[in-house]
Amino acid sequence: MAEITNEMILQAIKELAEQLKNHSEETNNRFEQIDQRFEQIDRRFEQIDQRFEQIDRRFEQIDQRFEQTDQQFEQTKQQLVEINERLDQVEQKIEEMGKQLTDVANGQKILVEELFENKKEIKRVKNILNIY
C-alpha cells in the first residue's frame, strides 16, 4: 500500500508539475501579450508625441504670422498717422491759399473800382477840357 500511495503521490506531483508548467507557459504568454500591448502603446505615444510636435510647429508658424501681421498693422497705422498729418498740413496750406486768393480778389476788386473811378475822372477831365 505504501507503493500505491507513493505512486499516487508521485502521480499527483507530476500532475501538479504539469499544471505548474502549463500555468507558467500561460503566464509567460500573457506577459508576452502584455509586453506587446505596451510596445503598441509606446508606439502610439510616440505617434502622439510626433503629432504634438507637428502641432507645436504649426502654432509657432501661426504665431510668427500673427506677429508679422501685427507688425504690418502697426506700420500701416503709423503710415496712416503720417498721411493724416500731411493731409492736415495740406488742408492748412489750402486754407491759407484760400485766404490769400480772397485777399487777391479783394485787392483786384479795389483796383478795378479805382481804375473805373480813374477812368470816370479822366473822362470828366476830358469833358471839361473838351479834349475828347
Secondary structure, DSSP 4 states (H G I P E B T S, - for coil): -HHHHHHHHHHHHHHHHHHHHHHHHHHHHHHHHHHHHHHHHHHHHHHHHHHHHHHHHHHHHHHHHHHHHHHHHHHHHHHHHHHHHHHHHHHHHHHHHHHHHHHHHHHHHHHHHHHHHHHHHHHHHHHHHT--
